Amino acid sequence: MNDRGPIFTTVSVQEILDEIDHAIGDHISWLADWHRVLVCREAPSPKDLAYDPHHLCRFGSWYVKNQHMGLVNQPALRNLAKLHRDMHDRAKELMESARGGEPPPRSGYDAFMDLAKNFIARSRRLENAFAQASSDLDPLTGLNNRQAMNRDLDREHERLGRSGRPSCIAIGDIDFFKKVNDTYGHAAGDRVLTSAADCFLTHLRPYDSLYRYGGEEFLFCLPDTGMAMALTVLDRLRVELAARVILPESGEELKVTCSFGVAEMSSGAAVKHTIERADQALYCAKDQGRNRVCGWDGPDEVDAL
């Protein structure tokens, strides 16, 4: 990392859906072309005989470029990418055998067709899973939306009542977000939101939850966490986001900060009241100069970092 911090881009849920859809159509067409070369004894495509044929189709090049980003960096897509690579490698072996004048062995052909059919089937299952999950997801950031948030927070409130263990709710608001939109355009604003979402997801603890609350606001649920630890967790997120360099499509580098307000949940108070307290603590963070974390600590007192 240089002294400017990492340069960041991300991938939306819709882009993943689009790429999987293209992968299905492209590979059905590719499979037909591959068979025609074998049956009609045509010259094979140089791509099919390349050192890394799985990198030379649209899905392969897209995955290599984005494999470490947000929602792409997950086991289901990694497994699909491995299946894709194995399929192209086996196709290359069979094509080289045919080019040398030898018919492809039946066992090798059957193994290849199993890979090809499995790739299409798994792609369709993954596409359906993303499409179904997207009803609870914000289409821009890929985070759970308010519908999922309300359900999850009610469940956490019930758990809190049974266990008596602390839990916190926090709201994060991107500082001067309107200025980003007005200066660089809404596409740049969208990139800021997606990069912030990825930053928070990357640096939250595995059991924390993150939601798109609306506009430039994010809501965090921090289970088994008292106020002191919540302030520490959120301040780490604040520092990580401030260090990032965000690269919109215009090519101009942006850096943004975020203000946070946090309140501890209570079994005797409704979830909406805890959210209201976190929102009031957020106003405190804004009033104190932004790019800071404030915690609700009763009717009149607020702790700050």
N, C-alpha and C positions, 0 to 999 in steps of 0.2 A: 504494500500500500504506500502511495506517495503522501506528501504532506497535505494534499487536498482531500484525502479520503477516497474511498472507492467510488468509481463511476457506475451508476446503476440504471438498469432497465428491467422490465418485468413482462410477464405474460398474463393475459386475462383469461377467464374461464371461456369466453366466447372464442378466443383465438385457439384454445386447445380443442374445443368442439369442432371448429372449422378445419383444423389440421387433421384431426382423426377422420372427419368426413372425406376430406381430399385423399387421405391415405387409403381409405377403402376403395374409392373409385379409381385412383391411380394404379393400385396394385392389381385390381381386377383387369384393367387394360394391359398392364405390364405382363401379367400371366398369359393373356391371350397372345401377345406379341412373342413371348418366350416360346410358347408352344409352336407358333407358326415358323419360327426359325428352325426348330428341330424337325418338324414334319416336312416343310418345304425345302429344307437344306439351304436356307438363306444365310448370308453373312451375319454373324451375331453383332449386336451393338457393342461398341468399345466399352460402354459403361458396365455391361454385364461381365466383362472380362477384366475389369480394373482391379487394382490391388484391394481397394475398399469399396466394393459396389454399393454397400448399404449406405454410404455417405453421399452417394451421387443422385439419389432420388429426393423428391421434395420432403418427405417425412424424415428421412435420415438426416439431411442437412439441417432441417428445422430443429430436430431433437438435439443434435450435437451443439448447436448454437445456444439452446435454451435449457439444457438438461439440469443446470444447477439453480434455476430460477423458480422460486415460489412453488406454485402448484405442479409444475412439471417435475420437480424434484421429489418424486414419491414412488413407492414400490410398484404400483400398477403400471405406470408409464415406463419405468426402468425395465420391467419384465417384458413389456410390449416391444421396447427397443431391442432387447436381447433376442427376442423371437424374430424380429425384423432382420437383424444382422445374420442370424443362423440361416434364415430362409435365403437371403441373397448369397451367402457363402456356398450353400449347397447348390443353388442354381448355377453359380459360376463353375463349380466342379463338374456338374453334368454337361454344361455347355462346352467346357474344355475337352471333355471326353468325346463328345459328338464331333467337335471340330477336328479331332485327331483321327476321325474315321471309324471310331468304335461306338456302337450303340450304348446309350446310358444303361447301366445295370438296373434291373427292375427294382431291386431293394433300395437303391439310391433314389430312383424316381419316386417310389412310394413314400420314402422318408421326406423328400422335398415337398410332395403334395400334402402330406400331413402338416408340415410347417406352414405352407401357404394357406391351407384351409383354417388352421388354427389362428394364424395372424388375422385373417378377415373376421373370424368369429370373435376373437378376443377384442379386436378393435370395435366391433359393434356393441359388445357388452360394455366396454369402457365408455363409449359414446353415450349409451343409454344411461349409465350410472351418472355421468356428468350432467346430462340433461335433466334427470330426475332430481339430483341434488341441487341444481341451479334454482329451483323454486325457493330454497332457503338461502340462496347465495346472492350477494350483491354482484351484478354482472361486470362491474368495472374492476373491483379489487379482488373478487373471489372470496371475500369474507362472508361469514354468516350475516344475514340482514336482521332487521328488527323482529320479524316474525319468529325466527329461530332464537333471537336474544331473549324475548319475553318468555318463551318456553323454558330456556335453560336457566334464566335467573329465578324463575319460580321454583324450579327443581333445586337450585342451590339454596334458596331460602328455606325450603323444607328440610334439606340436609342439615343446614345450620341449626334449625330448631331441634333436630334429633341429637346432634353431636355436641352442640355447644361450642364448637371450634370456630375461631374467627374467620371472616371472609370480607373482602373489600370489593367495592365497585369504583371504577375510575373512568373519567372522560378525558380524552385528549383532543385538543383543537389545534390545527395547523395555524401558526402565526402568520398574519398578513396574507392570507390565502387569496383574498379578493384582489390584492395588488398583483399577485402572480397571474391571475386570470386576465386582469386589465392590461398588464404589461406584455405578457408572452402569449396570451390566448388560452382558450379552454383546453386545447389538447395538452398544453404544458401543465395546466392545472390537473388534468387527469393523470398525467405521468407522476406528478407530485404525490397524488393520493395513492397510486399503486405502489410507488416506491416506499412511502411511509408504511403502508400495510405490510409489505414484505420485510421491512426493517423490524417492525414490531413482532411479526411472527417469528422471525429468525432469533430474536433475543429474549422473547418471553420464555418462561419456564414451560416444560411439557404439559403441565396440568392447568395452565392459565388459558383463558378464552378471550378472543378478540372479535369485535363486531363492527360493522359499518353502521354508525349511529345516525348519520345523515349529514349531507353537505361535506364539510371538512372535518367532521367530528368522528371519533372512534370511541367505543366503549369497551372497557376491560373488566373481566371478572377474575379476581385473584383469590382462589379458594385457600383455606387453611393459612390465611395471611392476616396478621394484625397490621395496625397503621404504620408502625416503624418499618417493618419489612416492605410494606406496599410502597412507602416513600422511596426506599432504596431501589426496588425493582423498577419503578417508573422513572427515577432519575437516571438509571442506566439506559433506558429506552431514549430518554431525552438526549443524552450525550451521543448515543449511537446515531440517531437521526441527524443531529447537527453536524456530524462528521461526514455525512454522505454527500457526494456530488451526484446530482440527478441530471440525466442527459435527455432532454426532450428531443422530438424529431427535428426541431429547428437547429439542433446542434449546440445551442447556447447552454452552458453549464449553470445549474441552479443549486443553491443550498437553502434549506428551510429549517425552521425550528418548530417546536411544539410545546404548548402549555398544557399542564395536567391538573385536574382536581380529583381528589379521592376521598371516599367516605367509607366507614366500616359498616357492614350490614348488622342489623339487629333483628332477633326473632320477634321482637315486639313492634317493629316498624315495617310497613309495607315496602316492597321493593321500590315502588315509585318514589317514596320519600327518601330512600338512600340515594337514588339517582338525582333527585333535586338537591340534596346536600353536596354530592360530588360536583354538580353543576355550579353551585354557589362557591365551592372551593376553587373551581376553574376560573370563575370571575375574579377571585382574589389573585390567582396567578397572573391573569391578564393585567390587573390593576397594578401589580408590583413590577411590571416591566416585561412580561412574557418570558418564554423559554425557561420556565421553572415549574416546580411541582408544589402544589399546596394541598394540605389535608384538612378535612373538616374535623373539628375537635370540640363539638358542642355548639350551642346557639351563638356564642359571641367570639369564640377563639378559633384560630386556624394555624396549624403548624406549616412551615414552609421550608423548602430546600432551595 
